[in-house]
């Protein structure tokens, strides 16, 4: 165990600020020419020696001579004896080395290197101050009672832990942890260091603490030392000590189980003793601990959002256990709850009885598909649901719920008795709400109001290709998959490029339990299959139905309103037909798509910038599109899926197109004449050819001939015939305007 002390100046140090806060630092070039600046750096020393071709053994031999011979004179034999002596752990730390204890060494060999205090210092810290080292305490077993408490706790939790074993540290029963020191058998005789040595080392994991009032705060638990020294590091039971030198451990700091201290270690049970009162917010976010048991006096613990992929190895499961004597924390239905109020029986700030007032701190991860929050929960904390695992599909809320902190997963369905009150609480956080009368049919949830049905949530979104690849890679690391990374990546690429199957189609029913489906609720279709068909009974599609993943969309005649930010998958195969019955479309809908407005008989290209939306929610003439603003976007050409195609479609269907704007669009087409001619021939739309000819795009003879040749090469016979007749009619009209001479009138 190492005790960290607050920093303080020693003799010869000046801790005063050298620069005033308002005075900027200015480099003094004169210092570069002096040799007064000196300093050492262990890492630079090692790197420099390697760059000079000096091996570690040679470098350590040279440094050993310098360290042991400093300030002393002697013969060459004395110098040889000094250089041959091994460096102490403190000297190794000073020189930037990291000595490790080899479990295979005998106790005599370990003692020959250094004493037990120096060994603890080697494993724990790099502090060089004599003042700090004098305050370093060796970790020791506090009493036989601590072992008995650990044994009783493990036995009581045996039925709840996976596997049902009470063994700790992967070495057998907890009683075996009382084994003697390394190299000592049960009868006290010295022997080969075997299982007892491993148990002794595992029990005495390096620990760093600091003073906290009259007790201690745990600031670092060096579990990674097990993996670094080749010791078993799976399926561990970690028990934080209750007392250190008769002083209680009262706090676990936020960085106590940081990733750099716990990497490579898997913990089955982490026990927080009854003496601990405060646990840091991020204390257990980076440790791979499946079950965490909180003691009777823990009253302050607000966990940070947990990411299951952050610990190493990846965390498969996380749940909490709380002592029955704890008055501030409790576990109900797999959820960790915190009491709101001072203590049991005290009056809370709102005047309500705190016996039934709780805050949801954390739900078991991974959560079940349907999770019920206990009665009395008033607040759902911001870290209630873990990341990196599927969220609960359905969440049943109590009537006591008043607030939801942070954001909620958009795929979760929140059910409650008072739908209006629940909507005010949850919807602003991004959730979907319904009541307990909602029904599930073919993976979709529907509720009812005024004799009509409403789609609350579509089918759950499938795992993305990246998530599938990540899961397969993790299974392979854990030994659950035989595929190589190359094969996994190939399968993911095939799945990504595979065409949509017939099963990847969602056709919503016209009626649900006899009630017609008329409304698509907000965020009901955040994601949707590749093909989506809405029935002709639907009249309203509300906001934020993005339908991510949809490629083919069929909207029915009779649909009246489309909300904001709908159908924004950016993969829609266009043009998508918007029926003439649609009279209101919110901003940001059909992002980066090509749509056909049936009311205007025009094809428009929607920009990717949702702030530049041309859709109208309350048009005067019933056509929900601003063509004047759209024409300005065409000239700019930013964010359009096909700028050239948008110009051609606008000329082909000149709905509310001013003559001056048409001339500007034609001029923009002439600047890209080669591409425009190829695009016209590729589409072969005679209406587009007619509109371009009438707009003056083909007035130039060379451009006309080029267009004829491209149409003929593309076998567009109808377009070629039209242009030939159009050219002949123009020539006849031109000749008709020229007055005939008397000689020409009598010519044969």
Secondary structure, 3 states (H helix, E strand, C coil): CEEECCCCCCCCCCCCCCCCCCCCCCCCHHHHHCCCCCCCCHHHHHHHHHHCCCCHHHHHHHHHHHHHHCCCCCCHHHHHHHHHCCCCHHHHHHCCCCCCCCCCCCHHHHHHHCCHHHHHHHHHCCCCCHHHHHCCCCCCCCCHHHHHHHHHHHHHCCCCCCCCCCCCCCCCCHHHHHCCCCCECCCCCECCCCHHHHHHHHHCCCEEEEEECCEEEEEEECCHHHHHCCCCCCCEEEECCCEECCEEEEEECCCCCCHHHHCCCEEEEEECCCCCCEECCCCCCCCEEEEEEECCCCCECCCCCCECCCCCCCCCCEEEEECCCCCCEEEECCEEEEECCCCCCCECCCCCEHHHCEEEEEECECCCCEEECCCCEEEECCCCCCECCCCCCEEECCCCCCEECCCCCCCCEEEECCHHHHHHHHHHHCCEEEECCCEEECCEEEEEECCEEEEEECCCCCCCHHHHHHHHHHHHHCCCCCCCHHHHHHHHHHHHHCCCCCCCEEECCCEECCEEEEEECCCCCCECCCEEECCCCCCEECCCCCCECCCEEECCCCCCEECCCCCCCCCCCCCEEECCCCCEECCCCCCCCEEEECCCCEEEECCCCHHHCCECCCCCCCCCECHHHHHHHHHHCCCCCCHHHHHHHHHHCCCCCCHHHHHHHHHHHHHCHHHHHHHHHHHCCHHHHHHHHHHCCCCCHHHHHHHHHHHHHCCCHHHHHHHHHHHHHHHHHHHHCCCCCHHHHCCC
